[in-house]
Amino acid sequence: MQAQNYSIKAWAEEDRPREKLLSKNPNSLTDSELLAILIGKGSRDKNAVDLAKELLASVKNNLNELGRLEIHDLLKLNGIGKVKAVVILAALELGRRRHGIGALEKPIVRDSRQVAGYLRVMLQDQEREVFAVIFLNQANRVNHFEVVSLGGITGTVADPRIILKKALESHAVNLILCHNHPSGNLKPSKADEELTHKIREAARFFDIKVIDHIIVSREGYFSFADEGIM
């Protein structure tokens, strides 16, 4: 056992997180050791591993909860400044994107389940509503995915003009509208239905088709197309 606040440089080389990763498989490192590598240097009172353990303890050692933290949450921990917080958030986002690519590894969109799997990965850590669009070509191959609006806890507003501008820029022929419900409730609101209709009708003027609107939460997903309300 290493003493509390003991400098990592004074540890046996095989116990230091960086050297341990280089000499062994990354799988051999604990969550706190991997996080300590991201943190880099400790503070005056704590080494990087101590900081990592304290940060993990704040989310009950749950990596999913860690992924939901925002920069202001990280900055609450004494010893985590903006630089360390940015590195941690960047690493978490890369992991999220890698997982998301795996969920939508097929370039051609075939059904709502496939799309919902991707969206749940990309949006599951959002504590507020976001509105995104998947832009597809004529063969339903994904050209582009983009979050077009950030909202609050209970709602978000998407501008059809921005969506159509991005659709034209990406040469999209078909669109899938998407947003999350942090509350877990998957039932679309009247506003959701009205916005879907508004965007669908506007897109028709440009020969662009809105083929679905998918709502995701940690509980599952809701597809407008599957429910016959497109």
C-alpha positions as CSV (number, residue, x, y, z in Angstrom):
1,M,0.0,0.0,0.0
2,Q,1.3,3.4,-0.9
3,A,1.1,6.1,1.7
4,Q,-1.5,8.8,1.4
5,N,-0.3,11.8,-0.6
6,Y,2.9,9.9,-1.5
7,S,4.4,11.2,-4.7
8,I,3.9,8.7,-7.6
9,K,7.5,9.4,-8.7
10,A,8.7,7.8,-5.5
11,W,6.6,4.6,-6.1
12,A,8.2,1.4,-7.4
13,E,8.3,1.7,-11.2
14,E,6.0,-1.3,-11.7
15,D,3.3,0.4,-9.6
16,R,3.2,3.7,-11.5
17,P,0.1,3.9,-13.7
18,R,2.0,5.1,-16.9
19,E,4.8,2.6,-16.6
20,K,2.3,-0.1,-15.7
21,L,0.3,0.6,-18.9
22,L,3.5,0.5,-21.0
23,S,4.8,-2.7,-19.6
24,K,1.4,-4.5,-19.3
25,N,-1.9,-4.7,-21.0
26,P,-4.1,-1.6,-20.3
27,N,-6.8,-4.0,-19.1
28,S,-4.5,-4.6,-16.0
29,L,-5.0,-1.1,-14.8
30,T,-7.8,-0.1,-12.4
31,D,-10.3,2.6,-13.2
32,S,-8.5,5.0,-10.8
33,E,-5.1,4.3,-12.4
34,L,-6.4,5.0,-15.9
35,L,-8.1,8.1,-14.7
36,A,-4.9,9.2,-13.0
37,I,-3.1,9.0,-16.3
38,L,-5.6,11.5,-17.7
39,I,-5.2,13.7,-14.6
40,G,-1.5,13.7,-15.0
41,K,-0.1,15.6,-12.1
42,G,-1.6,15.7,-8.6
43,S,-2.1,18.7,-6.4
44,R,-0.1,19.9,-3.5
45,D,-1.9,17.6,-1.1
46,K,-2.8,14.7,-3.3
47,N,-1.2,12.6,-6.0
48,A,-3.0,11.8,-9.3
49,V,-4.2,8.4,-8.1
50,D,-5.7,9.9,-4.9
51,L,-7.5,12.6,-7.0
52,A,-8.8,9.9,-9.4
53,K,-10.1,7.8,-6.5
54,E,-11.8,10.8,-5.0
55,L,-13.4,11.7,-8.3
56,L,-14.7,8.2,-8.8
57,A,-16.0,8.0,-5.2
58,S,-18.0,11.2,-5.9
59,V,-20.0,9.1,-8.6
60,K,-20.0,6.0,-6.4
61,N,-17.4,4.4,-8.7
62,N,-19.9,4.3,-11.6
63,L,-18.3,5.1,-14.9
64,N,-21.7,5.8,-16.5
65,E,-22.3,8.5,-13.9
66,L,-18.8,9.8,-14.5
67,G,-19.7,10.2,-18.2
68,R,-22.6,12.4,-17.2
69,L,-20.5,15.0,-15.4
70,E,-20.0,18.4,-16.9
71,I,-17.0,20.7,-16.5
72,H,-18.5,22.6,-13.5
73,D,-19.0,19.2,-11.7
74,L,-15.3,18.3,-12.2
75,L,-14.1,21.7,-11.0
76,K,-15.8,21.2,-7.7
77,L,-13.2,18.7,-6.8
78,N,-10.2,20.3,-5.1
79,G,-7.1,19.6,-7.3
80,I,-9.0,19.4,-10.6
81,G,-8.6,22.5,-12.6
82,K,-9.8,23.5,-16.1
83,V,-6.9,21.7,-17.9
84,K,-7.5,18.4,-16.1
85,A,-11.3,18.7,-16.5
86,V,-11.0,19.3,-20.2
87,V,-8.7,16.3,-20.7
88,I,-11.2,14.0,-18.8
89,L,-14.2,15.3,-20.7
90,A,-12.4,14.9,-24.0
91,A,-11.4,11.2,-23.2
92,L,-15.0,10.5,-22.1
93,E,-16.4,12.0,-25.4
94,L,-13.9,9.9,-27.5
95,G,-15.1,6.7,-25.7
96,R,-18.7,7.7,-26.3
97,R,-18.1,8.3,-30.0
98,R,-16.3,5.1,-30.4
99,H,-19.1,3.2,-28.8
100,G,-21.6,5.2,-31.0
101,I,-19.8,4.2,-34.2
102,G,-20.0,0.6,-33.2
103,A,-23.8,1.0,-32.6
104,L,-24.2,2.3,-36.2
105,E,-21.4,0.4,-37.9
106,K,-23.6,-0.4,-40.9
107,P,-23.4,2.6,-43.3
108,I,-27.0,2.0,-44.5
109,V,-29.8,2.8,-42.2
110,R,-32.3,-0.1,-42.3
111,D,-34.6,0.2,-39.3
112,S,-35.4,2.3,-36.2
113,R,-33.8,-0.1,-33.8
114,Q,-30.4,0.3,-35.5
115,V,-30.7,4.1,-35.3
116,A,-32.0,4.2,-31.8
117,G,-29.0,2.1,-30.6
118,Y,-26.7,4.7,-32.0
119,L,-28.7,7.6,-30.6
120,R,-28.9,6.2,-27.1
121,V,-25.1,5.9,-27.0
122,M,-24.6,9.5,-28.3
123,L,-27.3,11.1,-26.1
124,Q,-27.6,9.0,-23.0
125,D,-25.4,11.2,-20.9
126,Q,-27.2,14.4,-21.7
127,E,-29.1,15.8,-18.7
128,R,-31.0,18.3,-20.9
129,E,-32.9,17.8,-24.1
130,V,-31.0,18.0,-27.4
131,F,-32.3,17.9,-30.9
132,A,-30.2,16.1,-33.5
133,V,-30.6,15.1,-37.2
134,I,-29.2,12.2,-39.2
135,F,-28.7,13.3,-42.8
136,L,-29.0,10.5,-45.3
137,N,-28.4,10.2,-49.1
138,Q,-30.8,8.5,-51.5
139,A,-29.6,5.0,-50.6
140,N,-30.1,5.8,-46.9
141,R,-26.4,5.9,-46.2
142,V,-25.4,8.3,-43.4
143,N,-23.9,11.5,-44.7
144,H,-23.8,13.3,-41.4
145,F,-25.0,13.4,-37.8
146,E,-25.3,16.7,-35.9
147,V,-26.8,18.1,-32.8
148,V,-28.7,21.2,-34.0
149,S,-30.2,22.5,-30.8
150,L,-29.5,22.4,-27.1
151,G,-32.3,22.9,-24.7
152,G,-33.2,22.7,-21.1
153,I,-34.3,19.9,-18.8
154,T,-37.9,19.9,-20.1
155,G,-37.5,20.8,-23.8
156,T,-35.7,22.1,-26.8
157,V,-36.6,24.0,-29.9
158,A,-35.2,23.2,-33.3
159,D,-35.2,25.7,-36.2
160,P,-36.4,24.1,-39.5
161,R,-34.4,26.7,-41.5
162,I,-31.1,25.6,-39.8
163,I,-32.0,21.9,-40.4
164,L,-32.8,22.4,-44.1
165,K,-29.7,24.5,-44.6
166,K,-27.5,21.7,-43.2
167,A,-29.4,19.2,-45.3
168,L,-28.7,21.1,-48.5
169,E,-25.0,21.5,-47.5
170,S,-24.6,17.8,-46.9
171,H,-26.6,16.8,-50.0
172,A,-29.1,14.9,-47.9
173,V,-32.2,13.4,-49.5
174,N,-33.7,11.8,-46.4
175,L,-33.6,13.0,-42.8
176,I,-34.2,11.3,-39.4
177,L,-35.1,13.7,-36.7
178,C,-34.0,12.8,-33.2
179,H,-34.2,14.1,-29.7
180,N,-33.8,12.7,-26.1
181,H,-36.1,12.8,-23.1
182,P,-33.9,13.0,-20.0
183,S,-37.0,12.3,-17.9
184,G,-37.2,8.8,-19.3
185,N,-40.8,9.4,-20.7
186,L,-40.9,8.2,-24.3
187,K,-44.3,9.6,-25.2
188,P,-44.1,12.4,-27.7
189,S,-45.6,15.7,-26.7
190,K,-48.0,17.8,-28.8
191,A,-45.1,20.1,-29.5
192,D,-43.0,17.2,-30.7
193,E,-45.7,16.2,-33.2
194,E,-46.2,19.8,-34.4
195,L,-42.5,20.3,-34.9
196,T,-42.2,17.0,-36.8
197,H,-45.0,18.1,-39.1
198,K,-43.5,21.6,-39.6
199,I,-40.1,20.2,-40.6
200,R,-41.6,17.5,-42.8
201,E,-43.7,20.0,-44.7
202,A,-40.9,22.5,-45.1
203,A,-38.5,19.7,-46.4
204,R,-41.0,18.7,-49.1
205,F,-40.3,22.0,-50.9
206,F,-36.7,20.9,-51.4
207,D,-37.6,17.2,-52.3
208,I,-36.2,16.1,-49.0
209,K,-38.1,13.5,-47.1
210,V,-38.3,13.2,-43.3
211,I,-38.5,9.4,-42.8
212,D,-38.7,9.2,-39.0
213,H,-38.5,11.1,-35.8
214,I,-37.0,9.0,-33.0
215,I,-37.1,9.9,-29.3
216,V,-34.6,8.1,-27.0
217,S,-34.1,7.9,-23.2
218,R,-32.4,5.5,-20.9
219,E,-35.6,3.5,-20.9
220,G,-35.7,2.8,-24.7
221,Y,-36.9,4.6,-27.8
222,F,-40.0,5.8,-29.6
223,S,-40.2,5.8,-33.4
224,F,-42.8,8.0,-35.1
225,A,-42.6,5.9,-38.3
226,D,-43.0,2.6,-36.4
227,E,-46.1,4.0,-34.7
228,G,-47.6,5.2,-38.0
229,I,-47.7,8.9,-37.1
230,M,-45.3,10.4,-39.6
